[in-house]
Amino acid sequence: MFNEKVKLPPVWISLIPLVLLVVLIGCVVYVFGSNSLAGASQISLLIASAMSVGLGMFFKHITWADFEKSVADKIGGVSQAIIILLMIGALGGAWMVSGIVPTMIYYGLQILTPECFLAITCFVCAIVSVVTGSSWTTVATIGVALIGIGRALGISDGWIAGAIISGAYFGDKISPLSDTTVLASSTVGTPLFTHIRYMLYTTIPTFMIALAIYVTYGLCHDVSASTSVDSYLNAISSTFYISPVLLIVPIITGIMIAKKMPSIMVLFLATMIAVFVAIIAQPHLLSEISGCKDGGIISHFKGAMIIVYGSTGIDTGLSELNNLVSTRGMAGMMSTIWLILCAMVFGGAMTVTGMLESIMRLFLRFVKTTVSAVASTVCVGSFLNTICGDQYLSIILTSSMFKNVYEQEGYEARLLSRTVEDSVTVTSVLVPWNTCGMTQATVLGVSVLAFAPYAFFNLLSPLMSIIVAASGYKIYRNVLKK
C-alpha cells in the first residue's frame, strides 16, 4: 500500500505535517466554531499537504509526478462515496418534501416518550443498520426522522445524534451486508461469518453498556420540550399530507436493500419514488418551492427538480419545525465533498512521501504481548482515520501493516480483523474531516464535536477490544512464535 521505492524519512520529519494539521484544525475550530467545515478546514488540509509534499521533494523522496499519481489514486478510491453522498442529499430533500419523513415524525411523536427515546433510538437504528448493512443509509433515513422526534421531545441534538450513530455503527460493524465488515475480513483472510461471530465478544458488551447509559440518562434527567408535542403535530398535519400509505416508500427501500441491490441504485430509486409521491401527495408544497402560482405541470416539474438538487424552506408556522424540514439537496453536500477531496490530497501526500509508513513503524515497535498487539492496532487504526480521512483506506492500511506481525506472533487472523473493526470502523465517524464524520454531521445537521461525546458505542469499542485482549478470553495462538 505504501510507496516501496521511497526512502522513509525520519519520524520527526514525518510528524511535521501532522502537527501542523492538528494546530491548524484547532485554530479553525476555535475561530470558526460550527462553521469550521465551510472552507477553513479544507484549506488547513491543503496547507498540511503542501508541507508534506514540500518536505518530500526537498529531501528528494518524491517527484511532483509521484504526488499527482498518489492523489489521483486516493480520489479515485472515494469516487463511489462521493456519488453516494450526492444521492443522500437528493434522498433527504425528496423524502422530506414528499411527506415521508414528516409522517415518520408525526407517528413517532405519538409513540415515543423522553424517558425511553434515546434507548429506543439506539436499538432501532441498530436493527435497521444490521438489516441494511449501511450506517449511511440508516442515518439518512430513520436517523433524520429520529432527530426531528427527539427535538420535539426536548432532547439535545448531541444526545440524539450520539444514540443514532451508536446504533447505526453497531449494525455497520456486524452486518454481513456491510462493506466494512466484508472488507476487514477479506483483507485479513478471515471467513466472513467467523469474523462476525468473533466480533460479538466485544461488540455485544459494548452495545449493552451504551444502551444502559441511554436508559439511565432518560430515567434520571427531566426533559421539558421547548415546544409542546401537540404544537408539532398540528404544524406537521397542517403543512403536509400525512398518511400511513407514505410509509410504503421506506418499506420498498428496505426490500431493495434486502435484495442486495447496489447502494447507488437503491438511493436513486428511493429518491425517484419519493419525487413521484411528492407530486401526488404534496403538490401544494412543490408549487410553493417552485415559486409558480399556477400549480400546473411546470410548477411541479420545477419544484421536483429543486427538492432533489437545491435548498428548500417550508413555512409550517413553527420556527423550530421550519429548521427541521428545510433541506439542502445535492448542493448541500458540496462542502462535504470538497472536504473529502482535500482529505484525500493530504492522505495521498503522506502516503507517497513515506511519512505515513514512517510514523506507523513507530507503533510496530511496541508489539510484544497480546495486549500490546491489540492496543497498537487500535491506536494505528484510529490514527489512520485521522490522517487518511477515509475508513476504507484506513482498514486496508491497518490490516496490511499488522497481518505479518500477527502471523509471526502466532495469533489467529480473526483477532486482527476484529480489532480493525473495533478501532477503524467505529471511530471514523468521530473524526470531523473523515468521510464518515463529515457525512453524518451533514446529514443530521449536528457537528461531530457535538455528538462525539455521546456516541458511547463508538467511544467504548476500542477500549473493549483492549480489555477483552487483556482478559485473554477466546484468544489463541495457532502457530508457534517465530
PLY file of the C-alpha trace (Angstrom):
ply
format ascii 1.0
element vertex 482
property float x
property float y
property float z
element edge 481
property int vertex1
property int vertex2
end_header
0.00 0.00 0.00
2.95 2.29 0.59
5.47 3.58 -1.93
8.22 0.98 -1.60
10.60 2.97 -3.83
10.66 5.87 -1.36
13.37 6.10 1.27
11.49 6.59 4.51
12.04 9.99 6.13
12.85 10.22 9.85
9.87 10.15 12.19
10.44 13.71 13.38
10.14 14.99 9.82
7.09 12.82 9.18
5.33 14.31 12.18
5.71 17.92 10.99
2.72 17.90 8.57
0.58 16.09 11.14
1.42 18.52 13.92
0.79 21.41 11.54
-2.62 19.98 10.64
-3.61 19.48 14.28
-2.59 23.06 15.12
-4.43 24.49 12.12
-7.60 22.48 12.78
-7.52 23.54 16.42
-7.28 27.20 15.39
-10.04 26.75 12.83
-12.42 25.16 15.35
-11.64 27.92 17.87
-12.20 30.74 15.38
-14.99 29.36 13.19
-16.79 27.02 15.58
-19.64 25.16 13.89
-18.68 26.72 10.54
-15.23 25.13 10.57
-16.16 22.74 7.74
-17.34 25.52 5.45
-13.87 26.04 3.98
-11.25 26.73 6.64
-10.71 23.03 7.44
-10.26 22.30 3.74
-7.57 24.97 3.49
-5.86 23.51 6.58
-5.68 20.11 4.90
-4.21 21.61 1.74
-1.58 23.56 3.72
-0.57 20.40 5.59
-0.46 18.55 2.25
1.79 21.24 0.81
4.12 20.88 3.78
4.28 17.11 3.30
5.00 17.37 -0.42
7.48 20.18 0.10
9.46 18.16 2.63
9.32 15.09 0.40
10.64 16.97 -2.60
13.27 18.85 -0.55
14.73 15.60 0.77
14.35 14.08 -2.73
11.96 11.38 -1.58
9.43 12.01 -4.33
8.75 13.94 -7.51
5.71 16.06 -8.30
4.51 13.34 -10.67
4.56 10.82 -7.80
2.36 13.13 -5.75
-0.13 13.66 -8.58
-0.47 9.91 -9.14
-0.97 9.23 -5.44
-3.68 11.88 -5.11
-5.42 10.61 -8.24
-5.47 7.10 -6.78
-6.86 8.31 -3.46
-9.60 10.41 -5.07
-10.49 7.56 -7.41
-10.93 5.35 -4.36
-13.61 7.62 -2.88
-15.44 8.39 -6.12
-18.25 5.99 -5.24
-18.58 7.54 -1.78
-18.93 10.97 -3.38
-21.74 9.78 -5.63
-23.46 8.14 -2.67
-23.13 11.39 -0.75
-24.81 13.30 -3.58
-27.61 10.76 -3.70
-28.09 11.01 0.06
-28.55 14.76 -0.36
-31.14 14.12 -3.06
-32.86 11.47 -0.94
-33.04 13.77 2.07
-34.75 16.52 0.10
-37.19 14.20 -1.65
-38.15 12.24 1.47
-38.73 15.41 3.46
-40.87 17.37 0.97
-42.81 14.28 -0.11
-44.00 13.90 3.49
-42.25 10.59 4.19
-40.01 11.87 6.99
-42.74 14.17 8.42
-45.06 11.14 8.54
-42.46 9.14 10.47
-42.01 12.07 12.86
-45.78 12.51 13.23
-46.44 8.93 14.29
-43.20 8.64 16.23
-44.15 11.61 18.44
-47.30 9.79 19.47
-45.45 6.64 20.47
-42.12 7.65 21.99
-41.55 9.38 25.32
-38.47 11.32 26.52
-37.66 8.60 29.09
-37.27 5.79 26.57
-36.42 7.78 23.45
-32.61 7.52 23.41
-32.52 3.79 24.16
-35.19 3.01 21.56
-33.44 5.26 19.05
-30.16 3.38 19.50
-31.88 -0.01 19.35
-33.98 0.79 16.27
-31.01 2.20 14.38
-29.04 -0.93 15.27
-31.76 -3.19 13.85
-32.11 -1.13 10.68
-28.36 -0.99 10.20
-27.96 -4.76 10.65
-30.67 -5.36 8.07
-29.39 -2.76 5.59
-25.67 -3.18 6.26
-25.21 0.57 5.94
-24.80 3.19 8.63
-25.04 5.91 5.98
-28.43 4.71 4.76
-29.68 4.25 8.32
-28.69 7.77 9.35
-30.03 9.35 6.15
-33.47 7.75 6.53
-34.65 6.75 10.00
-31.94 8.86 11.63
-33.24 12.10 10.14
-36.75 11.30 11.37
-35.48 10.48 14.86
-33.63 13.79 15.06
-36.94 15.55 14.49
-38.76 13.46 17.08
-36.03 13.99 19.67
-36.00 17.73 19.18
-39.77 17.84 19.62
-39.38 15.94 22.88
-36.82 18.49 24.08
-33.72 16.28 23.97
-30.42 17.89 22.96
-29.05 17.29 19.48
-25.80 15.82 20.77
-27.53 13.05 22.73
-29.94 12.27 19.89
-27.24 12.09 17.22
-24.98 10.09 19.57
-27.68 7.45 20.05
-28.35 7.33 16.30
-24.66 6.97 15.49
-24.15 4.29 18.16
-26.96 2.15 16.79
-26.08 2.73 13.15
-22.44 1.71 13.62
-23.37 -1.36 15.64
-25.07 -2.72 12.53
-22.40 -1.39 10.18
-19.86 -3.34 12.20
-21.51 -6.77 12.39
-23.89 -6.96 9.44
-22.85 -9.46 6.73
-24.20 -6.91 4.24
-21.82 -4.20 5.45
-18.97 -3.30 3.10
-16.63 -2.52 6.02
-17.33 -5.93 7.58
-16.58 -7.67 4.30
-13.51 -5.50 3.68
-11.98 -6.10 7.12
-12.48 -9.87 6.99
-11.35 -10.29 3.38
-8.25 -8.10 3.74
-7.02 -10.18 6.65
-8.21 -13.50 5.24
-10.83 -14.35 7.88
-14.05 -16.11 6.76
-16.87 -13.57 6.94
-19.09 -15.32 9.49
-16.11 -16.39 11.59
-15.19 -12.72 11.71
-18.73 -11.68 12.70
-19.08 -14.33 15.41
-15.73 -13.36 16.91
-16.70 -9.69 16.98
-19.72 -10.47 19.15
-17.41 -10.95 22.18
-16.51 -7.27 22.11
-19.48 -5.76 20.28
-22.40 -7.07 22.37
-20.98 -5.94 25.76
-20.15 -2.52 24.33
-23.63 -2.12 22.87
-25.27 -3.17 26.14
-23.22 -0.60 28.06
-24.23 2.11 25.57
-27.90 1.15 25.89
-27.62 1.20 29.68
-26.22 4.73 29.56
-29.06 5.93 27.34
-31.66 4.26 29.57
-30.11 5.78 32.69
-29.99 9.25 31.17
-33.61 9.02 30.08
-34.79 7.94 33.54
-32.66 10.31 35.58
-32.96 13.56 33.64
-36.09 15.62 33.38
-36.67 16.74 29.80
-39.08 19.54 29.08
-39.95 20.00 25.44
-39.17 23.50 24.16
-42.28 23.23 22.06
-45.24 21.05 23.03
-45.73 17.83 21.10
-49.25 18.93 20.19
-47.84 22.04 18.50
-45.53 19.88 16.41
-48.33 17.51 15.48
-50.65 20.34 14.46
-47.95 22.10 12.45
-46.96 18.91 10.62
-50.52 17.85 9.81
-51.48 21.33 8.59
-48.43 21.59 6.31
-48.04 18.06 4.93
-50.44 15.39 3.80
-49.84 12.71 6.43
-50.83 9.10 5.84
-49.51 5.62 6.71
-49.56 4.99 2.94
-46.45 7.17 2.64
-44.52 4.66 4.75
-44.67 2.26 1.81
-41.64 4.09 0.37
-39.32 3.16 3.28
-40.64 -0.39 3.07
-39.85 -0.58 -0.64
-36.40 0.85 0.10
-35.83 -1.82 2.73
-36.84 -4.54 0.27
-34.38 -3.22 -2.31
-31.63 -3.24 0.28
-32.56 -6.78 1.37
-32.24 -7.82 -2.28
-28.64 -6.59 -2.07
-29.09 -4.05 -4.82
-26.15 -1.60 -5.20
-26.30 1.33 -2.78
-26.29 3.98 -5.50
-29.15 2.25 -7.30
-31.20 1.96 -4.10
-30.70 5.61 -3.21
-31.53 6.75 -6.74
-34.71 4.67 -7.00
-35.81 5.65 -3.48
-35.34 9.30 -4.45
-37.29 8.97 -7.69
-40.16 7.18 -5.95
-40.27 9.94 -3.33
-40.37 12.61 -6.05
-43.35 10.84 -7.63
-45.03 10.68 -4.20
-44.37 14.41 -3.70
-46.15 15.22 -6.96
-49.16 13.14 -5.90
-49.32 13.88 -2.15
-47.75 17.33 -1.72
-48.41 19.32 -4.94
-49.05 22.49 -2.91
-45.54 22.31 -1.48
-43.96 21.84 -4.90
-45.81 24.91 -6.12
-44.61 26.87 -3.09
-41.00 25.76 -3.61
-41.04 26.44 -7.34
-42.46 29.91 -6.92
-45.02 29.24 -9.66
-48.56 30.11 -8.65
-50.42 28.25 -11.39
-49.86 24.86 -9.79
-49.56 23.20 -13.19
-47.07 20.79 -14.72
-44.35 23.43 -14.94
-44.52 24.22 -11.21
-44.48 20.53 -10.31
-41.53 19.84 -12.59
-39.57 22.82 -11.28
-40.38 22.02 -7.66
-39.42 18.37 -8.10
-36.06 19.36 -9.54
-35.37 21.84 -6.74
-36.08 19.41 -3.90
-33.53 17.00 -5.39
-30.68 19.37 -6.11
-31.28 22.57 -4.15
-32.26 24.14 -0.86
-35.87 24.29 0.26
-37.62 26.17 3.03
-41.19 25.39 4.05
-43.18 27.63 6.38
-45.00 25.43 8.88
-45.88 28.27 11.24
-43.44 26.87 13.80
-39.85 28.14 13.69
-38.28 25.02 15.23
-40.11 22.79 12.77
-39.13 25.07 9.87
-35.46 24.40 10.64
-36.10 20.69 10.76
-37.97 20.33 7.46
-35.65 22.60 5.49
-33.45 20.67 3.06
-30.28 21.30 1.09
-30.39 18.59 -1.57
-27.33 17.68 -3.60
-25.98 21.23 -3.41
-25.86 21.00 0.36
-23.32 18.19 0.10
-20.75 20.17 -1.86
-18.85 21.47 1.18
-18.55 17.91 2.46
-17.36 16.65 -0.91
-14.85 19.50 -1.02
-13.55 18.41 2.37
-13.32 14.77 1.26
-11.25 15.76 -1.76
-8.88 17.83 0.39
-8.59 14.96 2.90
-7.63 12.62 0.07
-4.96 15.09 -1.07
-3.46 15.02 2.43
-3.68 11.22 2.63
-2.03 10.91 -0.77
0.78 13.26 0.20
1.50 11.47 3.48
1.46 8.08 1.76
3.62 8.84 -1.26
6.29 10.64 0.77
6.64 7.62 3.05
5.79 9.77 6.07
2.74 7.70 6.94
4.71 4.45 6.91
7.49 6.05 8.94
5.01 7.02 11.65
3.34 3.62 11.54
6.60 1.74 12.04
6.99 3.63 15.29
3.89 1.87 16.60
5.07 -1.57 15.49
7.99 -1.46 17.91
5.59 -1.84 20.81
4.08 -5.16 19.69
5.35 -7.56 22.35
2.28 -9.14 24.01
-1.36 -9.77 23.16
-2.44 -6.55 24.82
0.30 -4.54 23.13
-0.55 -6.05 19.74
-4.24 -5.20 20.07
-3.57 -1.80 21.63
-1.10 -0.93 18.87
-3.64 -1.97 16.23
-6.32 0.14 17.90
-4.03 3.17 18.08
-2.83 2.82 14.49
-6.35 2.27 13.15
-7.71 5.30 14.97
-4.67 7.32 13.95
-5.08 6.40 10.28
-8.70 7.53 10.42
-7.35 10.92 11.42
-4.58 11.03 8.83
-6.22 9.42 5.80
-9.71 10.79 6.29
-11.30 7.61 4.92
-12.28 4.44 6.78
-11.85 2.12 3.80
-8.26 3.21 3.25
-7.61 3.01 6.99
-8.99 -0.55 7.17
-6.80 -1.68 4.28
-3.65 0.01 5.61
-4.09 -1.21 9.19
-4.81 -4.78 8.07
-1.87 -4.81 5.67
0.56 -3.41 8.24
-0.29 -5.85 11.04
-1.06 -9.01 9.09
2.53 -10.29 9.06
3.06 -9.17 12.66
0.09 -11.20 13.91
1.22 -14.20 11.86
4.74 -14.02 13.27
3.40 -13.75 16.82
1.11 -16.73 16.19
-2.26 -15.01 16.57
-5.34 -16.05 14.65
-6.31 -13.83 11.75
-9.74 -13.26 13.27
-8.13 -11.37 16.17
-6.71 -8.83 13.73
-9.89 -8.48 11.69
-11.94 -7.94 14.87
-9.52 -5.37 16.25
-9.53 -3.47 12.97
-13.32 -3.25 13.09
-13.27 -2.30 16.80
-10.96 0.60 16.06
-11.28 1.79 12.45
-14.94 1.24 11.53
-16.43 2.79 14.65
-14.02 5.69 15.21
-14.14 7.00 11.65
-17.34 8.91 12.41
-15.68 10.67 15.37
-13.17 12.50 13.14
-14.63 15.76 11.75
-12.68 15.58 8.47
-13.12 11.85 7.92
-15.59 10.95 5.16
-17.86 9.28 7.74
-17.73 12.13 10.23
-18.36 14.71 7.54
-21.24 12.77 6.02
-23.12 12.02 9.22
-22.68 15.55 10.54
-24.00 16.95 7.27
-26.99 14.60 7.07
-28.04 15.02 10.71
-27.26 18.71 10.88
-25.25 18.11 14.07
-21.50 18.71 14.21
-19.13 15.85 15.02
-17.86 17.71 18.07
-21.44 17.96 19.33
-22.37 14.25 19.03
-18.98 12.56 19.56
-19.11 12.71 23.40
-22.46 10.89 23.33
-21.68 8.21 20.72
-20.87 5.76 23.51
-20.75 2.63 21.39
-18.13 4.21 19.14
-16.11 5.58 22.04
-16.12 2.36 24.05
-15.48 -0.18 21.26
-11.69 0.38 21.03
-11.40 0.19 24.82
-13.46 -3.00 24.96
-11.18 -4.57 22.36
-8.17 -3.93 24.59
-9.98 -5.09 27.74
-11.01 -8.40 26.17
-7.44 -8.87 24.90
-6.13 -8.28 28.40
-8.51 -10.93 29.76
-7.29 -13.44 27.18
-10.84 -14.61 26.53
-11.12 -16.65 23.32
-7.67 -15.55 22.18
-5.48 -18.35 20.93
-2.18 -18.75 19.14
-2.47 -21.09 16.19
1.22 -21.33 15.33
4.47 -21.25 17.25
6.01 -17.82 17.62
8.84 -17.40 15.15
0 1
1 2
2 3
3 4
4 5
5 6
6 7
7 8
8 9
9 10
10 11
11 12
12 13
13 14
14 15
15 16
16 17
17 18
18 19
19 20
20 21
21 22
22 23
23 24
24 25
25 26
26 27
27 28
28 29
29 30
30 31
31 32
32 33
33 34
34 35
35 36
36 37
37 38
38 39
39 40
40 41
41 42
42 43
43 44
44 45
45 46
46 47
47 48
48 49
49 50
50 51
51 52
52 53
53 54
54 55
55 56
56 57
57 58
58 59
59 60
60 61
61 62
62 63
63 64
64 65
65 66
66 67
67 68
68 69
69 70
70 71
71 72
72 73
73 74
74 75
75 76
76 77
77 78
78 79
79 80
80 81
81 82
82 83
83 84
84 85
85 86
86 87
87 88
88 89
89 90
90 91
91 92
92 93
93 94
94 95
95 96
96 97
97 98
98 99
99 100
100 101
101 102
102 103
103 104
104 105
105 106
106 107
107 108
108 109
109 110
110 111
111 112
112 113
113 114
114 115
115 116
116 117
117 118
118 119
119 120
120 121
121 122
122 123
123 124
124 125
125 126
126 127
127 128
128 129
129 130
130 131
131 132
132 133
133 134
134 135
135 136
136 137
137 138
138 139
139 140
140 141
141 142
142 143
143 144
144 145
145 146
146 147
147 148
148 149
149 150
150 151
151 152
152 153
153 154
154 155
155 156
156 157
157 158
158 159
159 160
160 161
161 162
162 163
163 164
164 165
165 166
166 167
167 168
168 169
169 170
170 171
171 172
172 173
173 174
174 175
175 176
176 177
177 178
178 179
179 180
180 181
181 182
182 183
183 184
184 185
185 186
186 187
187 188
188 189
189 190
190 191
191 192
192 193
193 194
194 195
195 196
196 197
197 198
198 199
199 200
200 201
201 202
202 203
203 204
204 205
205 206
206 207
207 208
208 209
209 210
210 211
211 212
212 213
213 214
214 215
215 216
216 217
217 218
218 219
219 220
220 221
221 222
222 223
223 224
224 225
225 226
226 227
227 228
228 229
229 230
230 231
231 232
232 233
233 234
234 235
235 236
236 237
237 238
238 239
239 240
240 241
241 242
242 243
243 244
244 245
245 246
246 247
247 248
248 249
249 250
250 251
251 252
252 253
253 254
254 255
255 256
256 257
257 258
258 259
259 260
260 261
261 262
262 263
263 264
264 265
265 266
266 267
267 268
268 269
269 270
270 271
271 272
272 273
273 274
274 275
275 276
276 277
277 278
278 279
279 280
280 281
281 282
282 283
283 284
284 285
285 286
286 287
287 288
288 289
289 290
290 291
291 292
292 293
293 294
294 295
295 296
296 297
297 298
298 299
299 300
300 301
301 302
302 303
303 304
304 305
305 306
306 307
307 308
308 309
309 310
310 311
311 312
312 313
313 314
314 315
315 316
316 317
317 318
318 319
319 320
320 321
321 322
322 323
323 324
324 325
325 326
326 327
327 328
328 329
329 330
330 331
331 332
332 333
333 334
334 335
335 336
336 337
337 338
338 339
339 340
340 341
341 342
342 343
343 344
344 345
345 346
346 347
347 348
348 349
349 350
350 351
351 352
352 353
353 354
354 355
355 356
356 357
357 358
358 359
359 360
360 361
361 362
362 363
363 364
364 365
365 366
366 367
367 368
368 369
369 370
370 371
371 372
372 373
373 374
374 375
375 376
376 377
377 378
378 379
379 380
380 381
381 382
382 383
383 384
384 385
385 386
386 387
387 388
388 389
389 390
390 391
391 392
392 393
393 394
394 395
395 396
396 397
397 398
398 399
399 400
400 401
401 402
402 403
403 404
404 405
405 406
406 407
407 408
408 409
409 410
410 411
411 412
412 413
413 414
414 415
415 416
416 417
417 418
418 419
419 420
420 421
421 422
422 423
423 424
424 425
425 426
426 427
427 428
428 429
429 430
430 431
431 432
432 433
433 434
434 435
435 436
436 437
437 438
438 439
439 440
440 441
441 442
442 443
443 444
444 445
445 446
446 447
447 448
448 449
449 450
450 451
451 452
452 453
453 454
454 455
455 456
456 457
457 458
458 459
459 460
460 461
461 462
462 463
463 464
464 465
465 466
466 467
467 468
468 469
469 470
470 471
471 472
472 473
473 474
474 475
475 476
476 477
477 478
478 479
479 480
480 481
